[in-house]
Amino acid sequence: MALYDHRTFRRGDEWWAAVVHGGLGAGFETKPEITSETVCFTCLSDENRESYTATIPVGFLNKLSHSSIVRILNSAELLGTRLEMYPYNTPDADELGGHEVVTDEEGLRWILRQTELVRIGPGGAANVPGVELVCLDDSALRKEVLLGTASRFDYFVSMMGDEGKLKLIRAVKGMSPDYEPADE
């Protein structure tokens, strides 16, 4: 169980934090298997709102697609109190170096910036060009992508343009599974 996994995200004009606060399991062994986790949601943009709670599969909080985490929040139950949370891992465009912001089809804002990645091969470790993709609207959507030993991000953009950036974003988003909360 990934106790205390944390995610901040935007739902419409509201900012939310989600934190794993426990797990549920079953089994006859001395160490029962944890099969689900309890996630608490707190609205960061309205300090007077009570928190919500929902159950998700183990380890899913920071793997889920943005639309899935929003669906889970939409179906969550009122907790009856407010659990204070803080947006300590929320991406900040200013801190990321003032790069151009790209908006995807879902309305999520992204920054793509050139980076160096370490690639381990038969000859040892080598730094190779890559790109870091950071979603400004969901802290769980952040990946580094290897472009190849001869490709630089500026060359990639000159060849692919804005559609190339959107293809990279779609590829990163495609790594996050969709999840539909169960109707209870």
C-alpha positions as CSV (number, residue, x, y, z in Angstrom):
1,M,0.0,0.0,0.0
2,A,1.3,3.4,-1.0
3,L,0.2,5.1,2.2
4,Y,0.2,8.9,1.9
5,D,0.6,9.1,-1.9
6,H,-0.3,12.7,-2.8
7,R,-1.7,14.3,-5.9
8,T,-2.9,17.8,-6.7
9,F,-5.1,18.5,-9.7
10,R,-7.6,21.0,-11.1
11,R,-11.3,20.2,-11.6
12,G,-12.8,23.1,-13.6
13,D,-11.7,26.3,-11.7
14,E,-11.1,24.4,-8.4
15,W,-7.8,22.9,-7.1
16,W,-7.9,19.7,-5.2
17,A,-5.5,17.5,-3.3
18,A,-5.9,13.8,-3.0
19,V,-4.1,11.6,-0.4
20,V,-4.1,7.9,0.2
21,H,-5.0,7.4,3.9
22,G,-5.4,3.7,4.3
23,G,-5.9,0.3,2.7
24,L,-8.4,-2.5,2.9
25,G,-7.7,-6.1,2.3
26,A,-8.7,-9.7,2.9
27,G,-7.1,-13.1,3.3
28,F,-6.6,-15.9,5.7
29,E,-2.8,-15.5,5.9
30,T,-1.0,-13.8,8.7
31,K,-0.5,-10.8,6.4
32,P,-3.7,-10.1,4.4
33,E,-3.4,-8.7,0.9
34,I,-4.4,-5.1,0.5
35,T,-6.8,-4.8,-2.4
36,S,-8.0,-1.2,-2.2
37,E,-7.0,2.1,-0.8
38,T,-9.0,4.9,0.8
39,V,-8.4,8.3,-0.8
40,C,-9.3,11.6,0.8
41,F,-10.0,14.7,-1.4
42,T,-9.8,18.3,-0.1
43,C,-10.7,21.4,-2.1
44,L,-7.7,23.7,-1.9
45,S,-9.4,26.7,-3.5
46,D,-12.3,26.7,-1.0
47,E,-11.2,26.4,2.6
48,N,-14.8,26.1,3.9
49,R,-15.6,22.9,2.1
50,E,-15.6,19.5,3.8
51,S,-13.4,16.7,2.4
52,Y,-14.6,13.7,0.4
53,T,-13.5,10.1,0.4
54,A,-13.4,7.2,-2.2
55,T,-11.9,3.8,-2.6
56,I,-9.6,3.0,-5.5
57,P,-7.4,0.0,-6.4
58,V,-4.0,-0.2,-4.7
59,G,-1.3,2.0,-6.1
60,F,-3.6,3.8,-8.6
61,L,-3.6,7.4,-7.2
62,N,-0.6,8.7,-9.2
63,K,-1.1,6.3,-12.1
64,L,-4.7,7.3,-13.1
65,S,-5.6,9.5,-16.0
66,H,-6.7,13.0,-15.2
67,S,-10.3,12.3,-16.3
68,S,-10.3,9.2,-14.0
69,I,-9.3,11.1,-10.9
70,V,-12.0,13.7,-11.7
71,R,-14.6,11.0,-12.1
72,I,-13.5,9.4,-8.8
73,L,-13.9,12.8,-7.0
74,N,-17.3,13.4,-8.7
75,S,-18.5,10.1,-7.2
76,A,-16.8,10.4,-3.8
77,E,-18.7,10.5,-0.5
78,L,-18.7,13.5,1.8
79,L,-16.3,12.8,4.7
80,G,-18.2,14.9,7.3
81,T,-15.2,17.0,8.2
82,R,-12.3,18.8,6.5
83,L,-8.9,17.1,6.2
84,E,-6.3,19.9,5.7
85,M,-3.9,19.2,2.8
86,Y,-1.3,21.3,1.1
87,P,-0.3,21.5,-2.6
88,Y,3.4,20.8,-2.1
89,N,3.9,19.0,-5.4
90,T,1.9,21.3,-7.7
91,P,3.8,22.3,-10.8
92,D,4.5,26.0,-11.2
93,A,5.1,27.5,-14.7
94,D,7.4,30.2,-13.3
95,E,9.6,27.7,-11.5
96,L,9.8,25.6,-14.7
97,G,11.7,28.3,-16.5
98,G,9.1,30.3,-18.5
99,H,8.6,27.8,-21.3
100,E,5.7,28.0,-23.7
101,V,2.5,26.5,-22.4
102,V,0.7,24.0,-24.6
103,T,-2.9,23.2,-24.1
104,D,-4.2,19.7,-25.0
105,E,-7.6,18.6,-26.2
106,E,-8.7,18.0,-22.6
107,G,-7.9,21.6,-21.7
108,L,-4.8,20.6,-19.6
109,R,-1.9,22.9,-19.8
110,W,1.6,21.5,-20.3
111,I,5.2,22.7,-20.4
112,L,7.7,20.8,-22.6
113,R,11.3,21.5,-21.9
114,Q,14.5,20.0,-23.2
115,T,16.5,17.8,-20.8
116,E,19.3,15.3,-20.7
117,L,18.6,11.7,-19.8
118,V,21.1,9.0,-18.8
119,R,21.0,6.0,-21.1
120,I,22.8,2.8,-20.1
121,G,24.1,0.7,-23.0
122,P,26.9,-1.8,-23.7
123,G,29.5,1.0,-23.7
124,G,28.3,2.4,-20.3
125,A,26.3,5.4,-19.4
126,A,25.7,8.3,-21.8
127,N,23.7,11.5,-21.6
128,V,21.2,11.7,-24.4
129,P,18.7,14.4,-25.3
130,G,15.2,14.1,-24.1
131,V,12.2,16.2,-23.2
132,E,10.4,16.6,-19.9
133,L,6.6,17.0,-20.1
134,V,5.0,18.6,-17.1
135,C,1.2,19.1,-16.7
136,L,0.5,22.3,-14.9
137,D,-3.0,21.1,-13.9
138,D,-2.2,17.6,-12.5
139,S,0.9,16.8,-10.5
140,A,0.8,13.1,-11.4
141,L,1.2,13.8,-15.1
142,R,4.9,14.4,-15.5
143,K,7.3,12.3,-17.6
144,E,10.7,12.4,-19.3
145,V,10.9,11.0,-22.8
146,L,14.0,10.0,-24.7
147,L,14.2,11.6,-28.1
148,G,17.2,9.6,-29.3
149,T,20.9,10.1,-29.5
150,A,20.8,12.4,-32.6
151,S,17.6,14.3,-31.9
152,R,17.3,17.5,-30.0
153,F,14.0,18.9,-28.8
154,D,14.4,22.1,-30.9
155,Y,15.0,20.0,-34.0
156,F,12.0,17.8,-33.2
157,V,9.8,20.9,-32.8
158,S,11.1,22.4,-36.1
159,M,10.3,19.2,-37.9
160,M,7.0,18.3,-36.1
161,G,5.6,21.7,-35.0
162,D,2.8,22.0,-32.5
163,E,1.3,18.7,-33.6
164,G,4.5,16.9,-32.6
165,K,4.2,18.5,-29.1
166,L,0.6,17.3,-28.9
167,K,1.6,13.8,-30.0
168,L,4.2,13.6,-27.2
169,I,1.5,14.8,-24.7
170,R,-0.9,12.2,-26.0
171,A,1.8,9.5,-25.6
172,V,2.4,10.5,-22.0
173,K,-1.3,10.6,-21.2
174,G,-1.7,7.2,-22.8
175,M,0.5,5.7,-20.1
176,S,-2.2,6.6,-17.5
177,P,-5.0,4.0,-17.2
178,D,-8.6,5.0,-17.3
179,Y,-10.7,3.9,-14.3
180,E,-14.4,4.0,-13.8
181,P,-15.4,4.1,-10.1
182,A,-17.9,1.4,-9.2
183,D,-21.5,2.4,-8.5
184,E,-22.3,1.6,-4.9
